[in-house]
Structures are given as structure tokens and as C-alpha cells.
Amino acid sequence: MIRTRLIIASWLLLLVPALLLGVGAWRLLQNENTRLNQRERQSAAVRLNTVASNLELAIAEVEDGLMQRLKTFAGGDLPQLLSDWREENPLVRNVFIWQPGTGLIFPDRKRPASDEERLFIRRYLPLFSGEIAWQPPPADQMPARLNASPSPTDSVINERKELRLLASKAPTSSESVATADLAAPTGKTLWRSWYADDQLHLLGWYQPAGGGLRYGIELEMMALLSRLLSTLSPPPGSHEALALIDGNGHIFHQSGAFEITDQAPEFSHSIAGLPHWQLGFFTNPDQRQADSGFLLIGSLLAGSFIAAILLGGSLLLWQSLRHQRDARQKTSFVSNVSHELKTPLTTIRMYAELLEEGKIESAQKQRGYLQTIIRESQRLTRLVNNILDFSRLEQGHKDYNLSDFDLIALLDEILDRQSLRLKEAGLVLTRQIDLDSVLICSDRDAIEQILLNLIDNAIKYAASGKQLTLEVTRTKTQVNISLTDHGPGIPSAQRQKIFAKFHRLDSSLTSSQPGAGLGLSIAQQLARGMGGDLSCNPGPTGGTCFCLTLPLLRGRT
């Protein structure tokens, strides 16, 4: 018991660290998966910010370039210059001139030259009539991050402005115009967003210094967006996509390896210059499921590792317990065999000494003593044969002496020799043998050993039934020998276990009978070694039926 507890305690010492290792591995995998996801999101956010900065830079360059050109018109025939510029520049959709107190001067509000001008006037009528301020609302102005501290985009825009100013100082055919423009007061420029018909419009205007006159343009949004889309390069990841989302939340353009359906972006970035428009970052839902497989696969690997440890520990525990059980069984076997060997030897010695001393004068008693000596010698022979057979079968060295013989004659011979033992045990043997002869090729001694073991079991455990029946039947390929008793029987759950070595039923009947639990195990192994089998079945009217099957001699009937 102490050794068993020690084995179980050792297994628990293996189990607890293995479980702790498994929990720790799973937590590490979970943390690593979270860390990888965070790094991927941070990297995606950097890429999204870079693309958004490129878009903002492109918008700022377009607006700045248009304003620089717009300043050059100061002092000329503004209506004509603006009209010519609209015709030649695809980025200019409409032009206008506005003066405080007078309102819209060009185009003519009462007599517009085209439907486009009519729609333009109607679209911006609240602005031109003074109902709405020219200053953009705070929600449409530059994001706070750009006002608070210059971003890399602002730096690049300022640098490019300086380059343009330097380039304008170089000698060109229009040097006088550029010089005059640079020498003139800067004036005021502004871009204002405007929403009409659920669409975004951009209106830019210039007001020279010291004057109230304002003139400007309406930007052609499709031309601007077409330029922006060229900078919207697809993301490097095959499971990523970028989308330009308008103010209504609709995807205007997408770039990536998969089609965006109705899913929400992982995160988005507002675009300075396009109020309420956003640049969204999307991931493929199928790829997200595939990425989540990292944690699953890692967990499976860690689980397999822990399971292997537990399985190995359980196997070692099972082997230790089995070896301990086998050791107890072998110890019990040695004790039981020693007792069974000692009993017939003691009886033989006692009766032999009485005969040798000549104290027994009755011839009948002398004959009875001699029969007892012979019977105990036979019992001793069977015990020794069982031990020898067990040893050979365990080592795989059992040799079978096969020969052709008549099975019926062998059965009659065995039963005749055992009739006295059966009679003394109170058993009546009934032979149901309707066959004259059955030729088989087998081992005579092994068959006899099997039958003697079955008869010994019947004498030990089924003598209360008073009846023992031996029946022989034959098929085309085998012969069946059934030995049926009318004893207490064997529970169904134990009918296969009784053939295991050292196994004995735990009952008051078996505990009162000596035995090592080897007889049936040896009998079954001998039967299978000769190509047959030995099985245990319930008797037709109670008790137990042992059925021995043996192959017939080929070519004989």
C-alpha cells in the first residue's frame, strides 16, 4: 500500500508541473498572439497615415497651385482671364467674382450663360447673398493635430512652396509677371467646403490686399479625385485593403487584393482638405480567421506536448502498478504452488511411511493407501506440468508434439482414468458422444492437460451441481468438446477474465479452494497453440460450459 501511494504521489508530482507548464504555454501563446496583432495594427496604422499624408499633400499641392495661378490674375480683365482659365484647366469647374455690397458680379446672376452657371449660382446662393459666412465652419477646417503642431505633410508642403517661389525668381519669359506678383501684397486666400445635393464641393477664392473684391473658382471634384487615386497604392499585404470613404459613408474607391463588402473598417484616418471624407483600412475576414489559427495551432502543439507528458507519466504509472500487481500475483502464485505441492507430497510421505513400518496389516487398507499415493502422485504431476507449461508458454518455447490419432479414443481413456476422482467428488459424468471416431492432428499430451484442468475446476468449484456432461460434435473443419457442469456458474463479466493468468474469482467458494489461477490460462493458450480455442459460456440450465475447439485432420472425415 505504501509503495502504491508512493507511485501515485510521483505521478502527481509529474502531473502538477505539466499542467502548470501547459497553462503557462497557453498564456504565452495568447500574449504572443496579442503582441503580434498589436504590432500588425501599429504597422497598418503607420501605412495608413503615410497614404493619408500623401493624399493630403496632393490636395494641398493642387489647391496651392491653383491659388498661385489665381493671384496672377490681379489687375487684368478678370472675367475674361477666369473664363479662359476654366476652359483650359480641367481642375476648374466654375469661376466667380464677388464684391461686398454688390454681391455676385460674374457670372451674371440674372442671365447665366449656361445651365452649369445656373446650377452653380443656385448652389452657392446662400454664400453669395451673405446668408452664410465665407469662413469655413470649425468642423470643416484643418484637423486640430495640424494646427497644434506641424506634421510631416505640412513640412513637405512648405518646402515645396519655397521651391516654387525660388523657381519663380529664375529668369523666364514671364519674369516681369512673376516679379510683380512677388512684389505685390500677398492678400488673402481661403478654401471653403460646401455641401449641396449630398455631395462635397470645394470653393477657393482670393482677395487682394486692401480690396474687398473676391474672385475664385469651384474645384472640379472628379478631376481632383482622379489625381488622388493615383497616389492610393494598394497595401503590401494580400489580406489588406484601403478605401476612400465619402462623407455619406460610401466607399468611393478601394485598393487591395479582395473586395470590400459591407464590413466596417478596422480603423480610419480623416483627410485634411476633404472634410468628412476618410481613408479606411480593411482586413480580409477570411484572413483574420486564418491568422487566428496561430493561437489554435500553438495551443494544439502545446496541448499535444502536455498530453504526451501526461500520457507518458500515465503509462509509467500503469506499468508500475501492473508490475506491482504482477509481483503480488507471482508472490501469491509461489505461495499457492508451494502449498499445493506440499500437500500431495506430505500425503504421499505419510502413507508411504505407514506402509514401510508395516503397521497396516489389512490388505484392503494397504490397497487404499496405495491408491491414495497414486492419486496424489497424479495430482502432483498435473501441478508440475502446469508450472512447466506456464514457464514455456511465457517464454514462447512451448513445442507441440503433433501426431494423427483418434480423439474419441483419447477422451474415453482420459475419462476412464478420472472416473474414480469424479465419483469421490460426488459428480456423475454423462458422455454424449455419438461419433465412433474423429481423426485429428494435434498434441495428445496438450489435449489431456486441457481436459484435466477443466475436470479439476469442475471438482473444485462445481461439485455441488452433482452433474458433469461431456459432449462431442463435429463440423466440416473442426471438432467441439463441451464440458458442462451444473454448479453456481460464472458471472458474465468474469467469463473472459478467468483466462487471464493468476486471475481467480473473488467468492467464498474460490477462497476455500487452493489454486494459483493458472489452469484455465494455460488451457486456453495450449488450445490456441494447436490452432483451436477454449471459451467459457453459460450452461443451458445453469452452471458453466467450457467449449474446446480443435481443427480436424485435413483430408479425413
C-alpha positions as CSV (number, residue, x, y, z in Angstrom):
1,M,0.0,0.0,0.0
2,I,2.8,2.4,0.9
3,R,4.5,1.6,-2.4
4,T,1.3,2.3,-4.3
5,R,0.9,5.6,-2.6
6,L,4.5,6.5,-3.5
7,I,3.9,5.7,-7.2
8,I,0.7,7.8,-7.2
9,A,2.5,10.7,-5.4
10,S,5.3,10.5,-8.0
11,W,2.7,10.7,-10.8
12,L,1.1,13.7,-9.2
13,L,4.5,15.4,-9.0
14,L,4.6,15.0,-12.8
15,L,1.0,16.0,-13.3
16,V,1.1,19.3,-11.5
17,P,4.2,20.7,-13.2
18,A,2.8,19.5,-16.6
19,L,-0.5,21.3,-16.1
20,L,1.3,24.4,-14.9
21,L,3.6,24.2,-17.9
22,G,0.5,23.9,-20.2
23,V,-1.3,26.8,-18.6
24,G,1.9,28.9,-18.9
25,A,2.5,27.9,-22.5
26,W,-1.1,28.8,-23.4
27,R,-0.8,32.2,-21.7
28,L,2.5,32.9,-23.5
29,L,0.9,31.9,-26.8
30,Q,-2.1,34.2,-26.1
31,N,0.2,37.1,-25.2
32,E,2.4,36.5,-28.2
33,N,-0.7,36.4,-30.5
34,T,-1.9,39.7,-28.9
35,R,1.5,41.2,-29.3
36,L,1.7,40.2,-33.0
37,N,-1.8,41.6,-33.6
38,Q,-0.9,44.9,-32.0
39,R,2.3,45.2,-34.0
40,E,0.4,44.4,-37.1
41,R,-2.2,47.0,-36.3
42,Q,0.5,49.6,-35.5
43,S,2.3,48.9,-38.8
44,A,-1.0,49.1,-40.6
45,A,-1.8,52.4,-38.9
46,V,1.6,53.8,-39.9
47,R,1.0,52.8,-43.5
48,L,-2.5,54.3,-43.4
49,N,-1.1,57.5,-42.0
50,T,1.5,57.6,-44.8
51,V,-1.1,57.1,-47.5
52,A,-3.4,59.7,-45.9
53,S,-0.4,62.2,-45.7
54,N,0.2,61.6,-49.4
55,L,-3.4,62.3,-50.2
56,E,-3.4,65.4,-48.1
57,L,-0.1,66.5,-49.8
58,A,-1.6,66.0,-53.2
59,I,-4.7,68.0,-52.3
60,A,-2.6,70.8,-50.7
61,E,-0.4,71.0,-53.8
62,V,-3.4,71.2,-56.2
63,E,-5.0,73.9,-54.0
64,D,-1.8,75.8,-53.6
65,G,-1.0,75.6,-57.3
66,L,-4.5,76.9,-58.2
67,M,-4.2,79.8,-55.7
68,Q,-0.8,80.8,-57.0
69,R,-2.2,80.9,-60.5
70,L,-5.3,82.8,-59.3
71,K,-3.1,85.5,-57.8
72,T,-1.5,86.2,-61.2
73,F,-4.9,87.5,-62.5
74,A,-4.9,90.5,-60.2
75,G,-5.1,93.8,-62.2
76,G,-6.3,92.2,-65.5
77,D,-9.6,91.6,-67.2
78,L,-10.8,89.2,-64.6
79,P,-13.9,87.8,-66.3
80,Q,-12.0,87.0,-69.4
81,L,-9.0,85.6,-67.7
82,L,-11.1,83.4,-65.4
83,S,-13.2,82.2,-68.3
84,D,-10.2,81.3,-70.4
85,W,-8.6,79.5,-67.4
86,R,-11.8,77.5,-66.8
87,E,-11.7,76.3,-70.4
88,E,-8.1,75.2,-70.3
89,N,-7.8,73.7,-66.8
90,P,-9.8,70.5,-66.1
91,L,-9.5,71.2,-62.4
92,V,-11.6,74.3,-62.6
93,R,-15.3,73.7,-62.8
94,N,-16.7,77.2,-62.3
95,V,-15.3,80.8,-61.7
96,F,-16.8,83.8,-60.0
97,I,-16.2,87.4,-58.9
98,W,-17.9,88.7,-55.8
99,Q,-17.9,92.2,-54.3
100,P,-19.1,93.3,-50.9
101,G,-22.4,95.2,-51.0
102,T,-22.9,94.3,-54.7
103,G,-22.8,90.5,-54.4
104,L,-22.1,88.2,-57.3
105,I,-20.6,90.1,-60.3
106,F,-19.6,87.3,-62.5
107,P,-21.3,85.2,-63.7
108,D,-24.4,87.3,-64.2
109,R,-26.8,86.1,-61.6
110,K,-29.8,87.2,-63.7
111,R,-28.7,86.0,-67.0
112,P,-26.4,82.9,-66.6
113,A,-24.6,81.9,-69.8
114,S,-25.3,78.1,-69.3
115,D,-27.1,75.6,-67.2
116,E,-23.8,74.9,-65.4
117,E,-23.6,78.5,-64.3
118,R,-27.3,78.5,-63.3
119,L,-26.7,75.4,-61.1
120,F,-23.5,77.0,-59.7
121,I,-25.3,80.2,-58.7
122,R,-28.2,78.3,-57.1
123,R,-25.7,76.0,-55.3
124,Y,-23.8,78.9,-53.7
125,L,-26.7,81.4,-53.4
126,P,-26.7,81.5,-49.5
127,L,-22.9,82.2,-49.6
128,F,-23.1,84.9,-52.4
129,S,-26.1,86.6,-50.8
130,G,-24.4,86.9,-47.4
131,E,-26.7,84.5,-45.5
132,I,-23.7,82.2,-44.7
133,A,-20.2,83.4,-43.7
134,W,-17.3,82.9,-46.1
135,Q,-15.2,81.5,-43.3
136,P,-15.5,77.7,-43.1
137,P,-17.2,76.2,-40.1
138,P,-14.8,74.7,-37.4
139,A,-15.9,71.1,-38.3
140,D,-14.6,71.6,-41.9
141,Q,-11.4,73.3,-41.0
142,M,-8.0,71.7,-40.7
143,P,-7.8,69.0,-38.0
144,A,-6.5,70.1,-34.7
145,R,-3.4,68.0,-34.9
146,L,-2.3,70.0,-37.9
147,N,-3.0,73.3,-36.2
148,A,-1.3,72.3,-32.9
149,S,2.0,71.2,-34.3
150,P,3.3,70.9,-37.9
151,S,3.1,67.4,-39.3
152,P,5.5,65.9,-41.8
153,T,2.9,66.7,-44.5
154,D,2.9,70.4,-43.6
155,S,6.7,70.5,-43.7
156,V,6.8,68.9,-47.2
157,I,4.1,71.4,-48.4
158,N,6.1,74.3,-47.1
159,E,9.3,73.1,-48.6
160,R,7.6,72.7,-52.0
161,K,6.1,76.2,-51.7
162,E,9.6,77.6,-51.1
163,L,10.9,75.7,-54.2
164,R,8.1,77.1,-56.3
165,L,8.9,80.6,-55.0
166,L,12.6,80.1,-55.8
167,A,11.7,78.8,-59.2
168,S,9.6,81.8,-59.9
169,K,12.6,84.1,-59.3
170,A,14.5,82.4,-62.1
171,P,14.8,84.3,-65.5
172,T,11.8,83.3,-67.7
173,S,9.8,84.8,-70.4
174,S,7.2,85.8,-67.8
175,E,9.8,87.2,-65.4
176,S,8.1,90.6,-65.2
177,V,4.7,89.0,-64.2
178,A,6.3,86.8,-61.5
179,T,8.4,89.7,-60.1
180,A,5.3,91.9,-59.9
181,D,3.4,89.1,-58.3
182,L,6.1,88.6,-55.7
183,A,6.4,92.3,-55.0
184,A,2.7,92.7,-54.6
185,P,1.0,92.3,-51.3
186,T,0.1,88.8,-50.6
187,G,-3.6,89.2,-50.0
188,K,-5.9,86.6,-48.5
189,T,-6.6,83.1,-49.8
190,L,-9.1,80.5,-48.5
191,W,-10.6,77.3,-49.4
192,R,-14.1,76.5,-48.2
193,S,-16.0,73.2,-48.3
194,W,-19.6,73.3,-49.3
195,Y,-22.3,70.6,-49.2
196,A,-25.1,70.5,-51.7
197,D,-27.2,67.6,-53.0
198,D,-25.4,65.3,-50.5
199,Q,-22.1,66.0,-52.3
200,L,-18.9,67.8,-51.3
201,H,-17.8,70.8,-53.2
202,L,-14.7,72.9,-52.8
203,L,-14.7,76.7,-53.4
204,G,-11.4,78.6,-53.4
205,W,-11.1,82.4,-53.6
206,Y,-8.5,85.2,-53.4
207,Q,-8.9,88.7,-52.0
208,P,-6.1,91.1,-52.9
209,A,-4.7,93.2,-50.1
210,G,-6.6,96.3,-49.3
211,G,-9.5,95.5,-51.5
212,G,-12.9,94.0,-50.9
213,L,-13.2,92.2,-54.3
214,R,-13.1,88.4,-54.1
215,Y,-12.7,86.2,-57.1
216,G,-12.1,82.4,-57.2
217,I,-13.0,79.0,-58.6
218,E,-15.1,75.9,-57.8
219,L,-12.9,72.9,-57.9
220,E,-13.8,70.0,-60.2
221,M,-14.1,67.2,-57.7
222,M,-13.9,64.3,-60.2
223,A,-10.7,65.7,-61.6
224,L,-9.2,66.1,-58.2
225,L,-10.2,62.7,-57.0
226,S,-8.8,61.1,-60.2
227,R,-5.4,62.6,-59.3
228,L,-5.7,61.4,-55.7
229,L,-6.5,57.8,-56.7
230,S,-3.1,57.6,-58.5
231,T,-1.5,58.0,-55.1
232,L,-3.8,55.4,-53.4
233,S,-1.4,52.5,-54.0
234,P,-2.6,49.0,-52.8
235,P,-1.2,47.9,-49.4
236,P,1.6,45.3,-49.5
237,G,-0.4,42.7,-47.5
238,S,-2.5,40.3,-49.5
239,H,-5.2,40.4,-46.8
240,E,-5.3,44.2,-46.6
241,A,-7.3,46.9,-48.5
242,L,-7.6,50.6,-48.4
243,A,-10.8,52.5,-49.3
244,L,-11.6,56.2,-49.8
245,I,-14.9,56.8,-48.0
246,D,-17.0,59.8,-48.8
247,G,-19.0,61.9,-46.3
248,N,-22.1,59.7,-46.6
249,G,-20.1,56.6,-45.5
250,H,-20.0,55.1,-49.0
251,I,-16.8,53.7,-50.5
252,F,-15.7,55.9,-53.4
253,H,-12.7,53.8,-54.3
254,Q,-10.9,50.8,-52.9
255,S,-7.5,49.3,-53.4
256,G,-6.4,45.9,-52.3
257,A,-6.4,42.1,-53.1
258,F,-10.0,41.5,-52.0
259,E,-13.4,43.2,-52.5
260,I,-14.8,45.1,-49.5
261,T,-18.4,44.4,-48.9
262,D,-20.4,45.9,-46.0
263,Q,-17.8,45.4,-43.4
264,A,-16.6,48.3,-41.1
265,P,-13.0,49.5,-41.4
266,E,-10.5,48.3,-38.8
267,F,-9.6,51.9,-38.3
268,S,-9.8,55.1,-40.4
269,H,-7.9,58.4,-40.9
270,S,-9.5,61.7,-41.7
271,I,-8.2,63.6,-44.8
272,A,-7.4,67.3,-44.5
273,G,-8.8,69.1,-47.5
274,L,-11.7,66.7,-47.9
275,P,-13.9,67.3,-44.8
276,H,-15.8,64.3,-43.5
277,W,-14.0,62.0,-46.0
278,Q,-11.9,59.3,-44.6
279,L,-9.3,56.7,-45.6
280,G,-10.3,53.4,-44.2
281,F,-8.2,50.3,-43.5
282,F,-9.8,46.9,-44.0
283,T,-8.7,43.3,-43.4
284,N,-10.0,40.2,-45.1
285,P,-12.3,38.4,-42.7
286,D,-11.1,35.0,-44.1
287,Q,-7.5,36.0,-43.4
288,R,-8.4,37.1,-39.9
289,Q,-9.8,33.6,-39.3
290,A,-6.6,32.1,-40.8
291,D,-4.5,34.4,-38.6
292,S,-6.4,33.3,-35.5
293,G,-5.2,29.8,-36.4
294,F,-1.8,30.8,-34.9
295,L,-3.2,30.6,-31.4
296,L,-5.2,27.4,-32.2
297,I,-2.2,25.6,-33.8
298,G,0.1,26.8,-31.0
299,S,-2.4,25.7,-28.4
300,L,-2.7,22.3,-30.1
301,L,1.1,21.9,-30.2
302,A,1.4,22.9,-26.5
303,G,-1.6,20.6,-25.7
304,S,0.0,17.8,-27.6
305,F,3.2,18.3,-25.7
306,I,1.4,18.3,-22.3
307,A,-0.7,15.4,-23.4
308,A,2.4,13.4,-24.3
309,I,3.9,14.2,-20.9
310,L,0.7,13.1,-19.1
311,L,0.3,10.1,-21.3
312,G,3.9,9.1,-20.7
313,G,3.5,9.6,-17.0
314,S,0.2,7.7,-17.0
315,L,1.9,4.9,-19.0
316,L,4.7,4.7,-16.5
317,L,2.2,4.7,-13.6
318,W,0.2,2.0,-15.3
319,Q,3.3,-0.1,-15.9
320,S,4.4,0.4,-12.3
321,L,1.0,-0.6,-10.9
322,R,0.9,-3.5,-13.3
323,H,4.3,-4.7,-12.3
324,Q,3.4,-4.3,-8.7
325,R,0.2,-6.3,-9.3
326,D,2.1,-9.0,-11.2
327,A,4.7,-9.1,-8.4
328,R,1.9,-9.7,-5.9
329,Q,0.3,-12.3,-8.1
330,K,3.6,-14.1,-8.6
331,T,4.2,-14.0,-4.8
332,S,0.7,-15.4,-4.3
333,F,1.4,-17.9,-7.1
334,V,4.6,-19.1,-5.4
335,S,2.8,-19.4,-2.1
336,N,-0.1,-21.3,-3.5
337,V,2.0,-23.6,-5.6
338,S,4.2,-24.3,-2.7
339,H,1.1,-25.2,-0.6
340,E,-0.3,-27.3,-3.4
341,L,3.0,-29.1,-4.0
342,K,3.5,-29.6,-0.2
343,T,0.0,-31.1,0.3
344,P,0.4,-34.1,-2.0
345,L,4.0,-34.6,-1.0
346,T,3.0,-34.7,2.7
347,T,0.2,-37.2,2.0
348,I,2.5,-39.4,-0.1
349,R,5.2,-39.3,2.5
350,M,2.8,-40.1,5.4
351,Y,1.1,-43.1,3.7
352,A,4.5,-44.4,2.4
353,E,5.9,-44.3,5.9
354,L,2.9,-46.1,7.3
355,L,3.3,-48.9,4.7
356,E,7.0,-49.1,5.3
357,E,6.7,-49.5,9.1
358,G,4.3,-52.5,8.5
359,K,1.8,-51.2,11.0
360,I,-1.0,-51.7,8.5
361,E,-1.9,-55.3,8.3
362,S,-5.2,-55.1,6.5
363,A,-4.8,-55.7,2.8
364,Q,-7.7,-53.5,2.0
365,K,-6.2,-50.6,3.9
366,Q,-2.9,-51.2,2.2
367,R,-4.6,-51.1,-1.2
368,G,-6.4,-47.9,-0.2
369,Y,-3.2,-46.2,0.9
370,L,-1.5,-47.2,-2.3
371,Q,-4.4,-45.7,-4.3
372,T,-4.1,-42.5,-2.3
373,I,-0.4,-42.4,-3.1
374,I,-1.0,-42.9,-6.8
375,R,-3.8,-40.3,-6.8
376,E,-1.7,-37.7,-5.0
377,S,1.2,-38.5,-7.4
378,Q,-1.0,-37.8,-10.3
379,R,-2.1,-34.6,-8.8
380,L,1.5,-33.7,-8.2
381,T,2.3,-34.5,-11.8
382,R,-0.5,-32.2,-13.0
383,L,0.8,-29.4,-10.9
384,V,4.3,-29.8,-12.1
385,N,3.1,-30.0,-15.7
386,N,1.1,-26.8,-15.3
387,I,4.1,-25.0,-13.9
388,L,6.3,-26.3,-16.7
389,D,3.7,-25.4,-19.4
390,F,3.3,-21.9,-17.9
391,S,7.1,-21.3,-18.0
392,R,7.4,-22.5,-21.6
393,L,4.3,-20.5,-22.7
394,E,5.6,-17.3,-21.0
395,Q,9.0,-17.7,-22.8
396,G,7.4,-18.7,-26.1
397,H,9.3,-22.0,-26.1
398,K,6.4,-24.4,-26.0
399,D,6.8,-27.2,-28.5
400,Y,3.8,-29.2,-29.6
401,N,4.3,-32.9,-30.5
402,L,1.7,-33.2,-33.3
403,S,0.5,-36.6,-34.4
404,D,-2.5,-38.2,-36.0
405,F,-4.8,-40.0,-33.6
406,D,-8.4,-40.8,-32.7
407,L,-9.8,-38.1,-30.4
408,I,-12.7,-40.2,-29.2
409,A,-10.4,-43.0,-28.0
410,L,-8.3,-40.4,-26.2
411,L,-11.3,-38.9,-24.5
412,D,-12.6,-42.3,-23.3
413,E,-9.1,-43.1,-22.0
414,I,-8.9,-39.8,-20.0
415,L,-12.4,-40.0,-18.6
416,D,-11.9,-43.6,-17.6
417,R,-8.8,-42.7,-15.6
418,Q,-10.7,-39.8,-13.9
419,S,-13.9,-41.6,-13.2
420,L,-12.8,-42.5,-9.6
421,R,-11.9,-38.9,-8.8
422,L,-15.2,-37.7,-10.2
423,K,-17.1,-40.3,-8.2
424,E,-15.3,-39.4,-5.0
425,A,-16.2,-35.7,-5.6
426,G,-19.8,-36.7,-6.0
427,L,-20.0,-35.9,-9.7
428,V,-21.9,-38.1,-12.2
429,L,-20.3,-37.9,-15.6
430,T,-22.5,-38.2,-18.7
431,R,-20.9,-38.8,-22.0
432,Q,-22.8,-37.6,-25.1
433,I,-20.6,-38.9,-27.9
434,D,-22.4,-40.0,-31.0
435,L,-19.3,-40.3,-33.1
436,D,-17.3,-43.6,-33.4
437,S,-14.1,-41.9,-34.2
438,V,-12.7,-38.4,-35.0
439,L,-9.2,-38.2,-36.5
440,I,-7.2,-35.1,-35.7
441,C,-3.6,-34.0,-36.0
442,S,-2.7,-32.5,-32.6
443,D,-0.8,-32.9,-29.4
444,R,-2.2,-35.7,-27.2
445,D,-0.5,-34.5,-24.0
446,A,-1.7,-30.9,-24.5
447,I,-5.3,-32.1,-25.0
448,E,-5.1,-34.2,-21.9
449,Q,-3.6,-31.3,-19.9
450,I,-6.5,-29.1,-21.0
451,L,-9.2,-31.7,-20.1
452,L,-7.5,-32.4,-16.7
453,N,-7.5,-28.7,-15.9
454,L,-11.2,-28.4,-16.8
455,I,-12.1,-31.5,-14.7
456,D,-10.1,-30.2,-11.8
457,N,-12.1,-26.9,-12.0
458,A,-15.3,-28.8,-12.0
459,I,-14.3,-30.9,-9.0
460,K,-13.2,-27.8,-7.1
461,Y,-16.0,-25.4,-7.9
462,A,-19.0,-27.2,-9.4
463,A,-19.2,-30.4,-7.3
464,S,-22.4,-29.0,-5.7
465,G,-24.2,-29.4,-9.1
466,K,-23.7,-33.3,-9.0
467,Q,-23.8,-33.4,-12.8
468,L,-21.0,-33.1,-15.4
469,T,-21.7,-33.6,-19.1
470,L,-19.1,-34.1,-21.9
471,E,-20.5,-33.6,-25.5
472,V,-18.6,-34.0,-28.7
473,T,-19.8,-32.5,-32.0
474,R,-18.2,-32.0,-35.4
475,T,-18.4,-29.7,-38.3
476,K,-16.6,-29.7,-41.6
477,T,-13.5,-28.1,-40.3
478,Q,-13.4,-28.6,-36.5
479,V,-14.5,-30.7,-33.6
480,N,-16.1,-29.2,-30.5
481,I,-15.7,-30.7,-27.0
482,S,-18.1,-29.2,-24.4
483,L,-17.8,-29.8,-20.7
484,T,-20.9,-28.6,-18.9
485,D,-21.5,-28.5,-15.1
486,H,-24.5,-27.5,-13.0
487,G,-22.6,-25.6,-10.4
488,P,-23.0,-21.9,-9.3
489,G,-21.8,-20.6,-12.7
490,I,-19.5,-17.7,-13.6
491,P,-20.8,-14.1,-13.9
492,S,-20.8,-12.8,-17.4
493,A,-18.4,-10.0,-16.6
494,Q,-15.8,-12.6,-15.5
495,R,-16.1,-15.1,-18.3
496,Q,-13.2,-13.6,-20.2
497,K,-11.1,-12.6,-17.2
498,I,-10.9,-16.1,-15.9
499,F,-8.5,-16.9,-18.7
500,A,-6.0,-14.3,-17.5
501,K,-3.0,-15.6,-15.6
502,F,-3.2,-15.5,-11.8
503,H,-6.9,-14.5,-12.0
504,R,-9.3,-16.1,-9.6
505,L,-12.9,-15.2,-8.8
506,D,-13.4,-13.4,-5.6
507,S,-16.0,-15.5,-3.8
508,S,-16.4,-17.6,-0.8
509,L,-16.3,-20.8,-3.0
510,T,-13.0,-20.0,-4.6
511,S,-11.4,-18.7,-1.4
512,S,-11.9,-22.1,0.3
513,Q,-10.2,-23.9,-2.6
514,P,-6.4,-23.9,-3.2
515,G,-5.1,-22.7,-6.6
516,A,-2.8,-20.4,-8.4
517,G,-5.1,-19.1,-11.1
518,L,-3.1,-20.7,-13.9
519,G,-5.1,-23.7,-15.1
520,L,-7.6,-22.0,-17.4
521,S,-4.9,-19.6,-18.7
522,I,-2.6,-22.5,-19.6
523,A,-5.5,-24.5,-21.1
524,Q,-6.6,-21.6,-23.4
525,Q,-3.0,-20.9,-24.5
526,L,-2.5,-24.6,-25.3
527,A,-5.7,-24.8,-27.3
528,R,-4.8,-21.7,-29.3
529,G,-1.3,-23.0,-29.8
530,M,-2.8,-26.1,-31.6
531,G,-5.0,-24.0,-33.8
532,G,-8.1,-24.2,-31.7
533,D,-9.6,-22.2,-28.9
534,L,-11.2,-22.5,-25.4
535,S,-14.1,-20.4,-24.4
536,C,-16.5,-20.1,-21.5
537,N,-20.3,-19.9,-21.9
538,P,-23.3,-20.2,-19.6
539,G,-24.8,-23.6,-19.3
540,P,-28.2,-24.3,-20.8
541,T,-29.8,-25.0,-17.4
542,G,-27.3,-23.1,-15.2
543,G,-23.7,-23.7,-14.4
544,T,-20.8,-23.2,-16.8
545,C,-20.0,-24.7,-20.2
546,F,-16.3,-24.8,-21.4
547,C,-16.0,-25.4,-25.1
548,L,-12.8,-26.7,-26.6
549,T,-12.5,-26.4,-30.4
550,L,-9.8,-28.3,-32.3
551,P,-9.1,-28.4,-36.1
552,L,-9.9,-31.7,-37.9
553,L,-7.2,-33.6,-39.8
554,R,-7.3,-32.3,-43.3
555,G,-8.4,-34.8,-45.9
556,R,-10.0,-37.0,-43.3
557,T,-13.6,-37.3,-42.0
